[in-house]
Amino acid sequence: MELTENIYCIGDTHGCINTLLALVNRLPKDAKLIFLGDMCDKGNFTKEVISFIKDNGHIAIKGNHDYMMEKYLKDSILKNKESLWTSSSWGGYKTVNNYKNNLELMEEHLKFISELPLYIEVERYFLTHGFGLPYYNRRNEVTKQLLSNRLEREYPDWEDFSKYNIINIYGHCDYNKVMYGDNYIGIDTGCVYGRKLTALNLFTNKIIQEDVFEEDIV
């Protein structure tokens, strides 16, 4: 994808539709939005967030929560099947409640999620959900790592990425403020935990943030 001045990456939305809409309203009307995964769970409005992204033709990357939704939602609703995903720690039970009276929309959204990529490249930017930089050379060979890897948890199979001429923009690791490194930027600022939803302009690296709306998470 070509880098243009109207491309914005947005961190983990986790069902916070009111916060998302307020943030988007502060962006240029022609903004091209790329969501870095975890559209679902924990917040109250998963189906509204996914509908907004899908119906407006925005781009999204699959996150680990989206992966779990794809794997477990149908059985949770149709078979009343419990899983780790539906526990309070994962917050999938809120997603179940969101869809249980709208099975047609559930099928539509599950198909949408199943087709999402694990990464997107915009010239020198490598966009992932998890911290993907240590797996850049193997980006087409790994799945779980791009979904769930964290900057703060180094594994023996990490590549030496210190000389990579790319910048990894990622979500997943929730921070109190945007995390900057030499060749990475983490933009999940924990809106679902009562903090902020962050958008990053790829052309200027300008940050725009919106405080979470209470109705999204209570």
C-alpha atoms as an extended CHARMM CRD file, in Angstrom:
* protein
*
       218  EXT
         1         1  MET       CA              0.0000000000        0.0000000000        0.0000000000  PROA      1               0.0000000000
         2         2  GLU       CA              1.2400000000        3.4790000000       -0.8410000000  PROA      2               0.0000000000
         3         3  LEU       CA              1.8450000000        5.9140000000        2.0040000000  PROA      3               0.0000000000
         4         4  THR       CA             -0.3880000000        8.9910000000        1.7490000000  PROA      4               0.0000000000
         5         5  GLU       CA             -1.0130000000       11.8150000000        4.1800000000  PROA      5               0.0000000000
         6         6  ASN       CA             -4.5360000000       10.6930000000        5.0750000000  PROA      6               0.0000000000
         7         7  ILE       CA             -3.7940000000        7.2060000000        6.4690000000  PROA      7               0.0000000000
         8         8  TYR       CA             -4.5620000000        6.7130000000       10.1610000000  PROA      8               0.0000000000
         9         9  CYS       CA             -4.0110000000        3.6050000000       12.2810000000  PROA      9               0.0000000000
        10        10  ILE       CA             -6.3960000000        3.0750000000       15.2100000000  PROA      10              0.0000000000
        11        11  GLY       CA             -5.5890000000        0.9630000000       18.2550000000  PROA      11              0.0000000000
        12        12  ASP       CA             -7.6990000000       -1.6740000000       20.0240000000  PROA      12              0.0000000000
        13        13  THR       CA            -11.3590000000       -0.5680000000       20.0390000000  PROA      13              0.0000000000
        14        14  HSD       CA            -12.8020000000       -3.4970000000       22.0570000000  PROA      14              0.0000000000
        15        15  GLY       CA            -16.4410000000       -2.6640000000       21.4330000000  PROA      15              0.0000000000
        16        16  CYS       CA            -16.1650000000        1.0230000000       22.3730000000  PROA      16              0.0000000000
        17        17  ILE       CA            -18.3250000000        2.4520000000       19.5890000000  PROA      17              0.0000000000
        18        18  ASN       CA            -19.1080000000        5.8470000000       21.1150000000  PROA      18              0.0000000000
        19        19  THR       CA            -15.4350000000        6.5020000000       21.7720000000  PROA      19              0.0000000000
        20        20  LEU       CA            -14.5590000000        5.3680000000       18.2520000000  PROA      20              0.0000000000
        21        21  LEU       CA            -17.1340000000        7.6020000000       16.5770000000  PROA      21              0.0000000000
        22        22  ALA       CA            -15.9940000000       10.6150000000       18.5900000000  PROA      22              0.0000000000
        23        23  LEU       CA            -12.3870000000        9.9380000000       17.5710000000  PROA      23              0.0000000000
        24        24  VAL       CA            -13.2500000000        9.4680000000       13.9020000000  PROA      24              0.0000000000
        25        25  ASN       CA            -15.2200000000       12.7280000000       13.9110000000  PROA      25              0.0000000000
        26        26  ARG       CA            -11.9790000000       14.5160000000       14.7900000000  PROA      26              0.0000000000
        27        27  LEU       CA            -10.1380000000       13.0650000000       11.7860000000  PROA      27              0.0000000000
        28        28  PRO       CA            -10.2310000000       14.4370000000        8.2230000000  PROA      28              0.0000000000
        29        29  LYS       CA            -13.3280000000       13.4500000000        6.2530000000  PROA      29              0.0000000000
        30        30  ASP       CA            -11.1760000000       11.6370000000        3.6770000000  PROA      30              0.0000000000
        31        31  ALA       CA             -9.1450000000        9.7350000000        6.2780000000  PROA      31              0.0000000000
        32        32  LYS       CA             -8.2560000000        6.1690000000        5.3390000000  PROA      32              0.0000000000
        33        33  LEU       CA             -8.5710000000        4.0960000000        8.5140000000  PROA      33              0.0000000000
        34        34  ILE       CA             -6.6250000000        0.9530000000        9.3840000000  PROA      34              0.0000000000
        35        35  PHE       CA             -7.7110000000       -0.8240000000       12.5710000000  PROA      35              0.0000000000
        36        36  LEU       CA             -5.0150000000       -2.8350000000       14.3290000000  PROA      36              0.0000000000
        37        37  GLY       CA             -7.2820000000       -5.5970000000       15.6360000000  PROA      37              0.0000000000
        38        38  ASP       CA             -9.2610000000       -6.4570000000       18.7700000000  PROA      38              0.0000000000
        39        39  MET       CA            -12.4770000000       -4.8870000000       17.6010000000  PROA      39              0.0000000000
        40        40  CYS       CA            -14.4650000000       -7.1320000000       19.9340000000  PROA      40              0.0000000000
        41        41  ASP       CA            -14.8340000000       -8.2080000000       23.6010000000  PROA      41              0.0000000000
        42        42  LYS       CA            -14.7520000000       -6.3890000000       26.9510000000  PROA      42              0.0000000000
        43        43  GLY       CA            -16.6170000000       -3.3000000000       25.6940000000  PROA      43              0.0000000000
        44        44  ASN       CA            -20.3890000000       -3.2080000000       25.2290000000  PROA      44              0.0000000000
        45        45  PHE       CA            -20.7710000000       -2.6760000000       21.4770000000  PROA      45              0.0000000000
        46        46  THR       CA            -18.7840000000       -5.2120000000       19.4810000000  PROA      46              0.0000000000
        47        47  LYS       CA            -21.3120000000       -5.6160000000       16.6810000000  PROA      47              0.0000000000
        48        48  GLU       CA            -21.6010000000       -1.8630000000       16.2660000000  PROA      48              0.0000000000
        49        49  VAL       CA            -17.8260000000       -1.4460000000       16.0140000000  PROA      49              0.0000000000
        50        50  ILE       CA            -17.4680000000       -4.2340000000       13.4420000000  PROA      50              0.0000000000
        51        51  SER       CA            -20.4510000000       -2.9370000000       11.4550000000  PROA      51              0.0000000000
        52        52  PHE       CA            -18.8810000000        0.5260000000       11.3550000000  PROA      52              0.0000000000
        53        53  ILE       CA            -15.5700000000       -0.8380000000       10.0790000000  PROA      53              0.0000000000
        54        54  LYS       CA            -17.0440000000       -3.3030000000        7.6030000000  PROA      54              0.0000000000
        55        55  ASP       CA            -19.8950000000       -1.1940000000        6.2360000000  PROA      55              0.0000000000
        56        56  ASN       CA            -17.6800000000        1.8420000000        5.6580000000  PROA      56              0.0000000000
        57        57  GLY       CA            -15.0310000000       -0.1570000000        3.8320000000  PROA      57              0.0000000000
        58        58  HSD       CA            -12.3030000000        0.4890000000        6.3850000000  PROA      58              0.0000000000
        59        59  ILE       CA             -9.2910000000       -1.8140000000        6.6430000000  PROA      59              0.0000000000
        60        60  ALA       CA             -8.6480000000       -4.0480000000        9.6440000000  PROA      60              0.0000000000
        61        61  ILE       CA             -6.0590000000       -6.5370000000       10.8690000000  PROA      61              0.0000000000
        62        62  LYS       CA             -7.0740000000       -9.5900000000       12.8730000000  PROA      62              0.0000000000
        63        63  GLY       CA             -6.3090000000       -9.4380000000       16.6050000000  PROA      63              0.0000000000
        64        64  ASN       CA             -6.1490000000      -12.2510000000       19.1310000000  PROA      64              0.0000000000
        65        65  HSD       CA             -9.6080000000      -11.3760000000       20.4890000000  PROA      65              0.0000000000
        66        66  ASP       CA            -11.0350000000      -11.3590000000       16.9630000000  PROA      66              0.0000000000
        67        67  TYR       CA             -9.4480000000      -14.7660000000       16.4330000000  PROA      67              0.0000000000
        68        68  MET       CA            -11.1100000000      -16.0860000000       19.6130000000  PROA      68              0.0000000000
        69        69  MET       CA            -14.4580000000      -14.6180000000       18.5820000000  PROA      69              0.0000000000
        70        70  GLU       CA            -14.1460000000      -16.3580000000       15.2190000000  PROA      70              0.0000000000
        71        71  LYS       CA            -13.3400000000      -19.6280000000       16.9600000000  PROA      71              0.0000000000
        72        72  TYR       CA            -15.8970000000      -19.6560000000       19.7780000000  PROA      72              0.0000000000
        73        73  LEU       CA            -18.8100000000      -17.2720000000       19.1650000000  PROA      73              0.0000000000
        74        74  LYS       CA            -21.0450000000      -19.5930000000       17.1790000000  PROA      74              0.0000000000
        75        75  ASP       CA            -20.7520000000      -22.4850000000       19.6300000000  PROA      75              0.0000000000
        76        76  SER       CA            -21.2630000000      -20.1250000000       22.5480000000  PROA      76              0.0000000000
        77        77  ILE       CA            -24.5650000000      -18.8980000000       21.1190000000  PROA      77              0.0000000000
        78        78  LEU       CA            -25.9290000000      -21.9650000000       19.3340000000  PROA      78              0.0000000000
        79        79  LYS       CA            -24.7240000000      -24.6230000000       21.7840000000  PROA      79              0.0000000000
        80        80  ASN       CA            -24.4480000000      -22.5620000000       24.9670000000  PROA      80              0.0000000000
        81        81  LYS       CA            -20.8430000000      -23.7530000000       25.1480000000  PROA      81              0.0000000000
        82        82  GLU       CA            -18.5470000000      -22.1410000000       27.7200000000  PROA      82              0.0000000000
        83        83  SER       CA            -14.8640000000      -21.4770000000       27.0310000000  PROA      83              0.0000000000
        84        84  LEU       CA            -11.9640000000      -19.4640000000       28.3700000000  PROA      84              0.0000000000
        85        85  TRP       CA            -13.0050000000      -16.7870000000       25.8630000000  PROA      85              0.0000000000
        86        86  THR       CA            -16.3770000000      -16.2730000000       27.5620000000  PROA      86              0.0000000000
        87        87  SER       CA            -14.7560000000      -15.7390000000       30.9520000000  PROA      87              0.0000000000
        88        88  SER       CA            -14.5700000000      -12.3210000000       32.5740000000  PROA      88              0.0000000000
        89        89  SER       CA            -10.8370000000      -12.0370000000       31.8490000000  PROA      89              0.0000000000
        90        90  TRP       CA            -11.3600000000      -12.3250000000       28.0870000000  PROA      90              0.0000000000
        91        91  GLY       CA            -14.6830000000      -10.5050000000       28.0440000000  PROA      91              0.0000000000
        92        92  GLY       CA            -16.1910000000      -12.6460000000       25.3040000000  PROA      92              0.0000000000
        93        93  TYR       CA            -19.4480000000      -12.9270000000       27.2270000000  PROA      93              0.0000000000
        94        94  LYS       CA            -20.2190000000       -9.3210000000       26.2650000000  PROA      94              0.0000000000
        95        95  THR       CA            -19.7460000000      -10.2370000000       22.6060000000  PROA      95              0.0000000000
        96        96  VAL       CA            -22.0900000000      -13.2080000000       23.0330000000  PROA      96              0.0000000000
        97        97  ASN       CA            -24.7510000000      -10.9160000000       24.5050000000  PROA      97              0.0000000000
        98        98  ASN       CA            -24.2280000000       -8.5360000000       21.5890000000  PROA      98              0.0000000000
        99        99  TYR       CA            -25.0390000000      -11.1500000000       18.9360000000  PROA      99              0.0000000000
       100       100  LYS       CA            -27.3690000000      -13.7030000000       20.4990000000  PROA      100             0.0000000000
       101       101  ASN       CA            -30.4830000000      -12.0480000000       19.0600000000  PROA      101             0.0000000000
       102       102  ASN       CA            -28.9850000000      -11.3850000000       15.6350000000  PROA      102             0.0000000000
       103       103  LEU       CA            -27.6250000000      -14.5910000000       14.1390000000  PROA      103             0.0000000000
       104       104  GLU       CA            -27.5890000000      -13.2750000000       10.5680000000  PROA      104             0.0000000000
       105       105  LEU       CA            -25.3040000000      -10.4100000000       11.5590000000  PROA      105             0.0000000000
       106       106  MET       CA            -23.1620000000      -12.8570000000       13.5290000000  PROA      106             0.0000000000
       107       107  GLU       CA            -22.5610000000      -14.9530000000       10.4080000000  PROA      107             0.0000000000
       108       108  GLU       CA            -21.7910000000      -11.8420000000        8.3540000000  PROA      108             0.0000000000
       109       109  HSD       CA            -19.2650000000      -10.5660000000       10.8730000000  PROA      109             0.0000000000
       110       110  LEU       CA            -17.6070000000      -13.9530000000       11.3830000000  PROA      110             0.0000000000
       111       111  LYS       CA            -17.0330000000      -14.1830000000        7.6410000000  PROA      111             0.0000000000
       112       112  PHE       CA            -15.5500000000      -10.6750000000        7.6770000000  PROA      112             0.0000000000
       113       113  ILE       CA            -13.1680000000      -11.5880000000       10.5060000000  PROA      113             0.0000000000
       114       114  SER       CA            -12.1420000000      -14.8700000000        8.8540000000  PROA      114             0.0000000000
       115       115  GLU       CA            -10.8520000000      -12.9320000000        5.8380000000  PROA      115             0.0000000000
       116       116  LEU       CA             -8.7890000000      -10.3620000000        7.7410000000  PROA      116             0.0000000000
       117       117  PRO       CA             -4.9980000000      -10.3210000000        7.2230000000  PROA      117             0.0000000000
       118       118  LEU       CA             -2.4880000000      -10.7570000000       10.0350000000  PROA      118             0.0000000000
       119       119  TYR       CA             -0.4330000000       -7.7930000000        8.8520000000  PROA      119             0.0000000000
       120       120  ILE       CA             -0.3980000000       -4.9370000000        6.3630000000  PROA      120             0.0000000000
       121       121  GLU       CA              2.6290000000       -3.1410000000        4.9340000000  PROA      121             0.0000000000
       122       122  VAL       CA              2.4750000000        0.5400000000        4.0270000000  PROA      122             0.0000000000
       123       123  GLU       CA              5.8810000000        1.2780000000        2.5090000000  PROA      123             0.0000000000
       124       124  ARG       CA              8.3000000000        1.2040000000        5.4930000000  PROA      124             0.0000000000
       125       125  TYR       CA              5.5220000000        0.6020000000        8.0380000000  PROA      125             0.0000000000
       126       126  PHE       CA              4.7070000000       -2.9320000000        9.2070000000  PROA      126             0.0000000000
       127       127  LEU       CA              1.2460000000       -2.9430000000       10.7970000000  PROA      127             0.0000000000
       128       128  THR       CA              0.3480000000       -5.8000000000       13.1350000000  PROA      128             0.0000000000
       129       129  HSD       CA             -1.8180000000       -6.5090000000       16.1610000000  PROA      129             0.0000000000
       130       130  GLY       CA              0.8030000000       -8.0610000000       18.4130000000  PROA      130             0.0000000000
       131       131  PHE       CA              4.3910000000       -6.8000000000       18.4920000000  PROA      131             0.0000000000
       132       132  GLY       CA              5.3710000000       -8.2230000000       15.1230000000  PROA      132             0.0000000000
       133       133  LEU       CA              8.8580000000       -6.8310000000       14.5580000000  PROA      133             0.0000000000
       134       134  PRO       CA             10.7660000000       -9.9000000000       15.8860000000  PROA      134             0.0000000000
       135       135  TYR       CA              8.9670000000      -12.0250000000       13.2860000000  PROA      135             0.0000000000
       136       136  TYR       CA              9.2130000000       -9.7380000000       10.2750000000  PROA      136             0.0000000000
       137       137  ASN       CA             11.3530000000      -12.0990000000        8.1710000000  PROA      137             0.0000000000
       138       138  ARG       CA              8.9070000000      -14.9270000000        8.9830000000  PROA      138             0.0000000000
       139       139  ARG       CA              5.7420000000      -12.8440000000        8.7130000000  PROA      139             0.0000000000
       140       140  ASN       CA              4.2100000000      -15.2670000000        6.2040000000  PROA      140             0.0000000000
       141       141  GLU       CA              5.1170000000      -18.3270000000        8.2700000000  PROA      141             0.0000000000
       142       142  VAL       CA              3.6880000000      -17.4610000000       11.7150000000  PROA      142             0.0000000000
       143       143  THR       CA              0.2010000000      -16.7650000000       13.0680000000  PROA      143             0.0000000000
       144       144  LYS       CA              0.0450000000      -16.8100000000       16.8610000000  PROA      144             0.0000000000
       145       145  GLN       CA              3.1220000000      -14.5950000000       17.1260000000  PROA      145             0.0000000000
       146       146  LEU       CA              1.5760000000      -11.8040000000       15.0450000000  PROA      146             0.0000000000
       147       147  LEU       CA             -1.6520000000      -12.0760000000       17.0310000000  PROA      147             0.0000000000
       148       148  SER       CA             -0.2510000000      -12.2150000000       20.5410000000  PROA      148             0.0000000000
       149       149  ASN       CA              3.4470000000      -11.3320000000       20.8550000000  PROA      149             0.0000000000
       150       150  ARG       CA              4.3140000000       -8.6090000000       23.3700000000  PROA      150             0.0000000000
       151       151  LEU       CA              7.2420000000       -6.2050000000       23.4600000000  PROA      151             0.0000000000
       152       152  GLU       CA              7.6550000000       -6.8680000000       27.1780000000  PROA      152             0.0000000000
       153       153  ARG       CA              8.0050000000      -10.6560000000       26.8170000000  PROA      153             0.0000000000
       154       154  GLU       CA             11.0330000000      -11.6890000000       24.7530000000  PROA      154             0.0000000000
       155       155  TYR       CA             11.1480000000      -15.2370000000       23.3970000000  PROA      155             0.0000000000
       156       156  PRO       CA             14.2100000000      -17.2140000000       22.2260000000  PROA      156             0.0000000000
       157       157  ASP       CA             12.9700000000      -17.2430000000       18.6220000000  PROA      157             0.0000000000
       158       158  TRP       CA             12.9890000000      -13.4490000000       18.2570000000  PROA      158             0.0000000000
       159       159  GLU       CA             14.9140000000      -12.1110000000       15.2770000000  PROA      159             0.0000000000
       160       160  ASP       CA             17.4820000000       -9.3570000000       15.7880000000  PROA      160             0.0000000000
       161       161  PHE       CA             15.3850000000       -6.4710000000       14.5280000000  PROA      161             0.0000000000
       162       162  SER       CA             17.6980000000       -3.6380000000       15.6110000000  PROA      162             0.0000000000
       163       163  LYS       CA             18.8870000000       -2.9700000000       12.0460000000  PROA      163             0.0000000000
       164       164  TYR       CA             15.5470000000       -3.3970000000       10.2720000000  PROA      164             0.0000000000
       165       165  ASN       CA             14.6950000000       -0.4150000000        8.1050000000  PROA      165             0.0000000000
       166       166  ILE       CA             11.0070000000       -0.6830000000        8.9580000000  PROA      166             0.0000000000
       167       167  ILE       CA              8.7510000000        0.6190000000       11.7030000000  PROA      167             0.0000000000
       168       168  ASN       CA              6.2670000000       -1.7180000000       13.3890000000  PROA      168             0.0000000000
       169       169  ILE       CA              2.9750000000       -0.0910000000       14.4130000000  PROA      169             0.0000000000
       170       170  TYR       CA              1.1080000000       -2.4470000000       16.7360000000  PROA      170             0.0000000000
       171       171  GLY       CA             -1.7150000000       -2.7340000000       19.2730000000  PROA      171             0.0000000000
       172       172  HSD       CA             -2.3700000000       -5.5260000000       21.8000000000  PROA      172             0.0000000000
       173       173  CYS       CA             -0.0130000000       -4.2660000000       24.5440000000  PROA      173             0.0000000000
       174       174  ASP       CA             -2.0360000000       -1.6790000000       26.4460000000  PROA      174             0.0000000000
       175       175  TYR       CA             -0.0110000000        1.2850000000       27.6500000000  PROA      175             0.0000000000
       176       176  ASN       CA             -0.7990000000        4.4000000000       29.6510000000  PROA      176             0.0000000000
       177       177  LYS       CA              0.6300000000        6.4170000000       26.7760000000  PROA      177             0.0000000000
       178       178  VAL       CA              1.8890000000        5.6810000000       23.2720000000  PROA      178             0.0000000000
       179       179  MET       CA              5.0120000000        3.4930000000       23.3710000000  PROA      179             0.0000000000
       180       180  TYR       CA              7.8660000000        4.7260000000       21.1670000000  PROA      180             0.0000000000
       181       181  GLY       CA             10.9820000000        2.7500000000       20.2730000000  PROA      181             0.0000000000
       182       182  ASP       CA             13.6810000000        3.1190000000       17.6350000000  PROA      182             0.0000000000
       183       183  ASN       CA             11.6640000000        1.1790000000       15.0780000000  PROA      183             0.0000000000
       184       184  TYR       CA              8.2950000000        0.5250000000       16.6780000000  PROA      184             0.0000000000
       185       185  ILE       CA              5.2570000000        2.4060000000       18.0290000000  PROA      185             0.0000000000
       186       186  GLY       CA              2.6350000000        0.7840000000       20.2570000000  PROA      186             0.0000000000
       187       187  ILE       CA             -0.7220000000        2.5660000000       20.0940000000  PROA      187             0.0000000000
       188       188  ASP       CA             -3.0630000000        0.5180000000       22.3040000000  PROA      188             0.0000000000
       189       189  THR       CA             -3.6700000000        3.0380000000       25.1050000000  PROA      189             0.0000000000
       190       190  GLY       CA             -6.2680000000        0.9710000000       26.9540000000  PROA      190             0.0000000000
       191       191  CYS       CA             -9.5580000000        2.6690000000       26.1190000000  PROA      191             0.0000000000
       192       192  VAL       CA            -11.5090000000       -0.3540000000       27.3780000000  PROA      192             0.0000000000
       193       193  TYR       CA             -9.6900000000       -0.0100000000       30.7070000000  PROA      193             0.0000000000
       194       194  GLY       CA            -10.8760000000        3.5520000000       31.1590000000  PROA      194             0.0000000000
       195       195  ARG       CA             -8.0940000000        5.3640000000       29.3250000000  PROA      195             0.0000000000
       196       196  LYS       CA             -7.8580000000        6.5490000000       25.6940000000  PROA      196             0.0000000000
       197       197  LEU       CA             -8.4160000000        5.3750000000       22.1260000000  PROA      197             0.0000000000
       198       198  THR       CA             -5.5300000000        6.4010000000       19.8860000000  PROA      198             0.0000000000
       199       199  ALA       CA             -5.1960000000        7.1890000000       16.1870000000  PROA      199             0.0000000000
       200       200  LEU       CA             -1.7920000000        7.6340000000       14.5410000000  PROA      200             0.0000000000
       201       201  ASN       CA             -1.2890000000        9.4560000000       11.2570000000  PROA      201             0.0000000000
       202       202  LEU       CA              1.2730000000        7.3790000000        9.3520000000  PROA      202             0.0000000000
       203       203  PHE       CA              2.4500000000       10.3040000000        7.2250000000  PROA      203             0.0000000000
       204       204  THR       CA              3.1530000000       12.7660000000       10.0550000000  PROA      204             0.0000000000
       205       205  ASN       CA              3.1840000000       10.4310000000       13.1030000000  PROA      205             0.0000000000
       206       206  LYS       CA              0.7480000000       12.8530000000       14.7380000000  PROA      206             0.0000000000
       207       207  ILE       CA             -1.2940000000       11.3220000000       17.5720000000  PROA      207             0.0000000000
       208       208  ILE       CA             -5.0200000000       12.0010000000       18.0960000000  PROA      208             0.0000000000
       209       209  GLN       CA             -6.6980000000       10.5740000000       21.1910000000  PROA      209             0.0000000000
       210       210  GLU       CA            -10.1810000000       10.3450000000       22.6720000000  PROA      210             0.0000000000
       211       211  ASP       CA            -11.0300000000        9.6210000000       26.3000000000  PROA      211             0.0000000000
       212       212  VAL       CA            -13.2520000000        6.5580000000       26.6510000000  PROA      212             0.0000000000
       213       213  PHE       CA            -16.9890000000        7.0950000000       26.9420000000  PROA      213             0.0000000000
       214       214  GLU       CA            -18.2800000000        5.5540000000       30.1550000000  PROA      214             0.0000000000
       215       215  GLU       CA            -21.2690000000        3.9400000000       28.4290000000  PROA      215             0.0000000000
       216       216  ASP       CA            -18.8740000000        1.8680000000       26.3060000000  PROA      216             0.0000000000
       217       217  ILE       CA            -17.4170000000       -0.0090000000       29.2480000000  PROA      217             0.0000000000
       218       218  VAL       CA            -19.8700000000        0.0940000000       32.1820000000  PROA      218             0.0000000000
